[in-house]
Amino acid sequence: MTEFTPAFHEKTPLYDQLYRYIISQIRSGALKQGEKLPSKRALAGHLGISLTTVEKAYGLLTAEGYLESRPRSGCRVAAALADIPLLSQPISPPPPREERLDECFSTSAVDTSVFPFSTWARLNREAVYENPGLLQRGEGQGDWGLRGALSDFLHQYRGVVCAPEQVVLAAGLEGVMWILLQLLPQAVFALEDPGYGSLRRLLDNLGRRWVPAAMDSKGPVIQNLEESGADVAYVTPSHQFPLGHTIPAGRRGELLRWAYAREGRYLIEDDYDAEFRYASRPIPAMQGMDVGGRVIYVGTFSRTIAPSIRVAYLILPPELLEDYHRKFSHASATVSRFEQEALCRFLTSGAYGRHLRRAGGLYRRRRDALRAALEGWGEIRGAEAGLHLLFTLPGREEKDLVDRAARAGYRVRGLGEYCVGEDPLPGTLVLGFAGLEEERAAGAVGALREAFE
C-alpha cells in the first residue's frame, strides 16, 4: 500500500486511482485474503490526500465485495475472494494494428458526399416532433406506413407484387437472415459460387448446412442445383455478386420450376445493388414472375443510402407469412421507429428517387473513370451495372497480384476469395469504384500497374 503514488495532475479522480490500485494488488496476490489494510486516517496522512478520498475508495471496494469492514477492526481483504483465480502474469497488450491499406477499390464502399444531409435531418426532426407516439413500442413486423410506402415503391420500380402485410422490416441483412433461418429450420441452403463470403460465414456460425451452387454465364446451373439436395437457393438475379451477370428470363423460369417441383423449396432473391444500371433500366425482379408463392424477396438501403441505415426488408410469400405470425407475433421492432418514419417520408416525398438518380450519375462517372484507366491493359467484365467490375490479367496469379497491390498500399480482392470450388476466371480482381473519386482513378490504377509489372 505504501508504494501507491497519487497522480495529482491526471484527470482521473484520486479516489478512483486508489480504488484501482487496491484491486490490482488483490488480484496479483500482493494483498492476501484476510489481510488488514491501513486505517483510512493513516493512509490519507501517508499519501497526502484527503480522508474523504480514502473513505470513498474503501467504500466502493467494500460495496463491490473486495473488502470487508469490521467494527473497531478496520478493513480487510474479503475471504470470499479466495475462490477467484489470481493473475499469474500481466495481461498482454493487444497486438499492434496492421498498417491500414487504401480501400478505394472496396466493393462495400458508398460515397456519402451525395447523402442528402439536410433533407434527412429535416425528415428526422419532423418524425420526432410531429409523432411522439413513435416513442412507444412498435409492431415487430415494422410500422405500417413504411411497409406501405415500400411495397408501392418496389412495385413501381422493381415490378415486385406484394401487399404491405407481406413486408417484414429488420436490422440489416443479418437480421433478415436470422428471421429466415427460423422460418426454414431444416432447410439446406444453396449459395451461389462464387458469391457472398459473409453469407457462408453466417450460416457456418449458426451451424446451418449449405452447399455451393455452381454458376455459368446465365446463373446457377439447374442440374447441379437438383443434385445438391438443397431446399432453398439464395440468388442475386439482377446483378450477381461478384460476377456481375444478370440472370435471363429463361433461366429465371428454370429456377422457378425447380422451386415448384417439390414442397418446401424456395428461392431467396437478393436484389443486390439492382438500382444502379448504366446501359438500361433496372430489370424487373424475379419475384414478379412468381405465381406459386416460392420467391422470398430481400433488400436493404445500405448500398443506396448509407451502410449505417440498418433497414432491411423481406417480402414473404403467404405460406411463410403465416409461419412468421405464429413464431414472431410478440416480437418487437428491431429498427428504430423514428428511422422508419424518416425513411417512409423519404420514399413518399420523392426524395429517395431523386437521391438514386444523383447517386447513379456519380457512380456512372466513377465507373467510366476506372474503366478508362484500365482500358487496353487487361479484360474488363461486369461493368454494365452495380458498383464493381471484374478485371482480368491473363496468365497472372491472383495471390501475387493481391500481394503486390498491398505492397503498393492498396487493398484489392481476388475473385478466388469468393469461390468455394474452382475459380472461373483465374488472375481476376474484383474492383469496386463507388469509393474511388474520378480524379484519383488514373493515379490509383497507375500505381497498381507499376506494382504488377
N, C-alpha and C positions, 0 to 999 in steps of 0.2 A: 504493500500500500504506500510505502514511503517513496517508491520510485515514480509515482504518478506526478507529472508536471503539467499544471494547468496552462493551456494556451490562451492567454488573456486577449490576444489580438485576433483570434479566429471568430468567425460569425457564429459557430456552434456554441450554444449556451454552456456555461461551466458545469451545471448540474448534469447535462447530457454527456459531456466529456467524461465526468467521473462515473456516471452510470455505465457507460460502455466499457470503460477501463475495468471496472469491477467484474462485469460479465466475462470479459476476455480472460481475467485472472482465474475465475471459477472454471471456465471451460478448458483452460490449459492445464488445470490441476495445481496451479500455484496457490490458490486458496482452496483448502480441502473441506470436506463435509464436517460440519460442526465447529469449524474454526471461527474464533471470535474476531470481529472487526473492531478497529479503534472506535472510541466514543465519538459522537458527532462533534462535540466541542473540541476534543483533542485533535481530530483530523482537520477541522476547519482552521485551528490555530497553526498546525504544522504546514498546511498548504497555502495559507494566507488568503483564504476565501471565506465567504460569509457562512455563518451557521445555517442560514436558510438554504443555501446552495447544497450543503451536505444533507440536510433533512429531506430536501426534495429528491435527491438521488437515492438515499436509503429508502424513502417512502415508495418510490417506483419499484425498486428491487424487491421490497417486501410484498407489494401488491402483486407482482408477477411471480412470486414464489421462489426467487433466488435466495432471499434472506428470511430468517425467522427472527422476530422481535420478541424478547422475553423480558418481563418486568424485572427491573433492577439488575438485569444481566446483559443488556445491550443487544446487539445484532450479531447473529451467527449465520454461517452458510447453511442453507436448508439441508436437512437429512435426505429429503426425497430426491435430491439431485444425484444421489449415489448411483441411480439406475441409468443416468444419462451418460452415454459414452463420451469420453474426453477427446479433445483434438490431439491426435498423435503428432501432427505437424501442421504448420500454417497452410491455409488454403492457397493453392497456386493461383496467380492471377490468370485471367483468360489470355489465350494466345493473341498476339498482335493481329489486327485485321490485315487481310491481303491488300496489296495495292489495288486501288479502285481503277478499273478499266473504263474507257469511254463506251457508253451504252447507246451511242447514236444509231446503231443498227438493230436495236432491240425490237423484237416483234410484238412486245407488250406495251410499247410507248404510246402515249397520247399527248398531242400538243395542247397544253392548257391555255395558250395565248388566245385561242378562239373561244374559250369558255365565256359565256355571256354573264359576267360577274354582276353587272348592275341589274339585269333582268332577274337573275336567280336570287339576288339579295332582296329585291322588291317583292318577289313572289313568296319568299320565306317570311318576310315581315307581314305581308297580308295574311299568310296562313296562321301566324302566331296571334295577331291582334284581332282578326275577324272571326276566328273559330276557336275559342278557348276550350270547347268540348274535346279538342284533339288531345288534351292532357289526359283524358280518360283512356282506359284500356280499349283497344280496337279489335276488330274481327281478326281471327288467326289467318284467315284467307286473304286479308288485305281490305282496305277501305273500298266501298262500292264505287265512289267517284273515280278513283284511279283505275279500277278494274274496268269500268265502263269506257273511260277515255282510251284505255289501252286496247280494248277489243275493237273499238271504232278505228283507231289508228292502224292496227295490224290488218284489219280487213281492207282499208283503203290503200295502204302502201305495200302490203305483202300478200294480199289475197287470202289471208287466214279467215276461216269460217268458224266463228265462236261467239258465245254469249258471255256477258260479264260473270255469270255463275261459274263458268269453266276456268276463270283466271285465278291463279294462286300466286301470291307475291311472297318472296323470300329474300333473305340477306345473301346476295351473291350466288354464284353458280354452286358453291359448296352447299349452301342452304337448300337450293333446288334439288341437288343430287341426294341429299340426306332424306328429303321427303320421298323422292322416287324409290330409294332403296327400301324404305318402309312399306311402300305400296307394292313393291315387287320383291318380296323377301326371299324367294327361292330362285329367282331368275339368274341365268348365266348371261353376262353381257358380252357382246361382240364390239370391240373398239377398233376404229379404223387404224390400219397400219400402212404407212406412218400416220400418226395422229397425236392428240394431246398427251404428253407425258404426265401432266399433273392429274389427269383423269385416271390414268392407270395407277398412279401412286395413291390416289384417294381410295380406290377400290381395294388396293392391297392393304392399306392401313385399316380398312374396315372389315378385312377378312372376307371380301366378296370375290367370287370366281369370275374371271373374264377370259376371253380368248381373242387373239388378233384377227381382224377381218382384212384379208389381203385386198389390195386396190389395183385396179388397172386405170387406163386413161378416162374411163367413164364412171368410176366409183367402185364401191365394194363388189367383189366378184361373187355372184349369187351362188354358184356351185360350191365355192368354199364356205359361204355362209351356211348353206344347207348341211354341209359335212361337219361344221364346227360344233353343233349341238347347242348353239346359242338360242336364247328365248327373246332377247332384246338386242337390237342393233342401234348403236349410237352413231349417227351420221351427220355430216355437215354438207348438205347437198348444194347450197347456193354458192359456197366458196370453201372448198375443202382445205383444211389446215393440216400440213403445210404445203401440199402440192399445188393448191390454187385451182383445182379442177372445179367445174360445175357439172353436176350430175344431170344428163339429158333426160328428157321426158320418158324415153323408152326404158332406161334403167330405173327411173323412179317408179314406173309401173311394175317392173320386176320386183323391186323391193316391197311394194305394197302387196303384190301377190304372195311373196314369201311370208309376210306378216299375216295375211288372211288364211294361209294354208293350215295353220294349227292354232288351237285355242291357247291364249296366254302369250302369244307373240306380239311384240310392239316395236315400233320404230321411234327413237328419240331424235327429233330434228332440231339440231342446234343451229340457229340462224346466225352463225358467227360472221361478223362484220359485213353482212349482206347489203347494208345500206350504201356502201361505197363501191360503185361500179363506174368505170371510166369509158367504156365502149358502148354501153346500152343501159336501158332502165333496169332496175333491180328485177330479177327473175322471181315470179310468184313462188311462195312457199309450197313445199310438197304437201303440207297439211291440207291445203285447199283441194287436193285431189282425192283425199281420203274419204271414202264412203262407208267404211266399216268400223270407224272408231278405233283405229290402231296406231295413229300417229300422236305422239306427245310432243308438243312444240315448246321449245326452250329459248329464252333470250335474256339479255341483260342490257343495261345502259352504260356498262363500264367502258366500252370502246367508243360509243357515240358521244357521250357527255364527259365522263371522267371516271377513272378506276375507283375513286372514293365514293361515288354514288352507288352504294351497295344495294341496288334494287335489281333483282332478277325476277323472272316470272315463268310460270308453267301454264300451258293451255292443256287441260286434262280432257281426254275423251270421257263420255258419260259413265262408262262402266268403272273407270278408275276414280271418277269424281265421287261416286257412291262410297267407294272404299276410303277415300280421303275423309269424307264426312264422318264415317264410322270411327276412324282412327284419330282424327285431329279436331273433332268438334269442340273440344275445350281448350285448344291451343290459343296462345296469344300471338299477336303480330310480331314478327321478328324484324320489321322495318319501321323506323320512326314514322309516326303518323304525320308529323309536320313535314317530313321529307316527302311522304306520299302526297300530301296536299299540294306542296310546291310543284312536284312533278306533274300532278294532274293539271294544274293551271298552265304549266309549261307546254303540255301537249295540246290542251283545248284552245289556248290562245294563238296557236300557230307559231309560237316562238321556237318550238323544237324543230319543226320543218325548216324554218329559216336557218337555224343553227346547223342542221345537217347539210344544207346547201353551202353554207360558208365553210364548214369543215371539209366537205367533199372537194371544194375548189382548192383549198390549201393542200390537201393530201395529193390531189392530182398533180399540182405543180411540183411537189416534192418527189413524187414517183417519176415524173418526167426528168427532173434534175439528176436523180440517181441513175435512171436508165441511160441518159445521155453520157454520163461519166463512165458507165460500164460498156457502152456500145463499142463493138469491134475488138473486145478483149476476150470475152467468153460467151456462153449461151445464156440467154435470159428467158425465163418462163414464168407464167402465172402472174403477169403484171396488169391484167385487164381489170382486176378488182381487188378489194381488200387493202391491207396496209403492209404487205410484204411481197417480195418476189423471190424467185429461185435463181441463183447464179452458179453456173457450172463451168469449171475449168477441166476439160477432158484430160485424163491421164495423171491428174494430181491426186494425192492422198488427202482426204478430208481432215484428218487429225493434224497433219503437217500444216495445212492452211490455217486451221484454228489456232495452233500454237504460234505460228508466225505472226498472225494478227495480234495475239496477246502481247507478244514481244514488242510490237509496234504501238501498243497502248490501246487496242480496240478489242472489245468482246464481240465475237461473232459466233454463230451456232451453225453446225453442220446438219444436213438433212438426216444423217445417220443417227443423231441424238433422238430423233422422233420415231425411229424404226425399232420394231421388235424382231422382225425377220430380216430379210436381205434388203439392203439399201437399193432402191430402184434407180437412183441417179448418183453413182459414185462421184466424189470430187465436187459436191454441190453444197453451197452455203445458202442459208435462209436469212435474207437481209430485210429487216424492217425499215420503213422510210418515214413513219409518222413523226419520229423524233429527230429527223435529220433535216436541218434547215437547208434551203435551196443553195445558199451561198457557201455552205460547208461541204456539199456533196462532192465536188471535184477534188477538193483537198483530201477528204477522208478516203475516197477511192484511190487517189494517187498514193497515199501512204500505204494502203493495202497492196497496191500493185508493186511498189518498191519492196515491201516486205516479202511478197510472194516470189518475185523474180530476181 
